[in-house]
Amino acid sequence: MEDKKKAIGFTYAINGLLEVIKSEWNFRLHLISAIIVIIAGIYFRVDTVEWITIVIVIGLVMTAEIVNTAIEEVINYLKPEIHPTAKRIKDIAAAGVFTASITALIVGLIIFIPKIF
């Protein structure tokens, strides 16, 4: 019985990921960016530590975007009309994605600029 519950939870997680991919333009943009970075990493032959760092920041950005989307969905469900507090919550959640994205950009620049020049 416990294995079935685990399998169901895994199914829900995959369904959630597919839903975010289908419905969120920003997530698809992050996914495309991640693919480009992975291709660049292969091309420039980044080392193991650089790969670990790249994977961590990609995961950070993707996770931030998923959490942001979940927060937005909850706010839209609870407060469908425009409300200053709802806007503030959404803006703060979006700032989390922005911060993660800027961090990933800085890491990418640190890793790839020396390889390009």
C-alpha positions in Angstrom: 0.0 0.0 0.0 2.8 2.4 0.9 4.5 1.9 -2.5 1.2 2.8 -4.3 1.0 6.1 -2.3 4.6 6.9 -3.3 3.8 6.2 -6.9 0.7 8.4 -6.7 2.7 11.2 -5.2 5.3 10.9 -7.9 2.5 11.0 -10.5 1.2 14.2 -9.0 4.6 15.8 -9.1 5.0 14.9 -12.8 1.5 16.2 -13.5 2.4 19.4 -11.8 5.6 19.8 -13.8 3.8 19.1 -17.0 1.2 21.7 -16.1 3.8 24.3 -15.4 5.5 23.5 -18.7 2.2 23.8 -20.6 0.9 26.9 -18.9 3.8 29.1 -17.9 5.7 31.0 -20.6 8.4 32.0 -18.1 9.1 28.4 -17.1 9.5 27.4 -20.7 11.9 30.3 -21.2 13.9 29.1 -18.2 13.8 25.6 -19.6 15.2 26.8 -23.0 17.9 28.8 -21.2 18.9 25.7 -19.2 19.2 23.6 -22.4 21.3 26.3 -24.0 23.6 26.4 -20.9 23.9 22.6 -20.9 24.9 22.7 -24.5 27.4 25.4 -23.8 28.7 23.4 -20.9 29.3 20.4 -23.2 30.9 22.6 -25.9 33.3 24.3 -23.5 33.9 21.1 -21.5 33.2 22.5 -18.1 34.7 20.6 -15.2 32.9 18.6 -12.5 32.6 21.5 -10.0 31.3 23.8 -12.7 28.7 21.2 -13.7 27.6 20.8 -10.1 27.3 24.6 -9.8 25.3 24.8 -13.1 23.0 22.1 -12.1 22.3 23.7 -8.7 21.5 27.1 -10.1 19.3 25.6 -12.9 17.4 23.7 -10.2 17.2 26.9 -8.1 15.7 28.9 -10.9 13.2 26.1 -11.9 12.2 25.5 -8.3 11.7 29.3 -7.7 9.5 29.5 -10.8 7.4 26.5 -9.8 6.9 27.9 -6.3 6.1 31.3 -7.7 3.5 29.8 -10.0 1.9 27.9 -7.1 1.7 31.0 -5.0 0.1 32.9 -7.9 -2.4 30.1 -8.4 -3.3 30.2 -4.7 -3.7 33.9 -4.7 -5.8 33.8 -7.8 -8.0 31.2 -6.3 -8.4 33.0 -2.9 -8.6 36.5 -4.2 -9.6 36.6 -7.9 -10.4 40.3 -7.8 -7.5 42.8 -7.8 -6.4 43.6 -4.3 -3.3 45.4 -3.1 -2.2 42.7 -0.7 -2.6 40.0 -3.4 -0.5 42.1 -5.7 2.2 42.5 -3.0 2.3 38.7 -2.4 2.6 38.0 -6.1 5.4 40.7 -6.5 7.4 39.2 -3.6 7.1 35.7 -5.0 8.2 37.0 -8.4 11.2 38.7 -6.8 12.3 35.3 -5.6 12.4 34.1 -9.2 14.2 37.3 -10.2 16.8 36.8 -7.5 17.4 33.2 -8.4 17.7 34.2 -12.1 20.2 36.9 -11.4 22.2 34.5 -9.3 22.2 32.0 -12.2 23.3 34.7 -14.6 26.2 35.7 -12.4 27.3 32.1 -12.0 27.0 31.6 -15.8 29.2 34.6 -16.4 31.8 33.5 -13.9 32.0 30.0 -15.5 31.7 30.9 -19.2 33.4 34.3 -19.7 36.9 32.9 -19.1 36.1 30.0 -21.5 34.9 32.4 -24.3 37.8 34.8 -24.0 
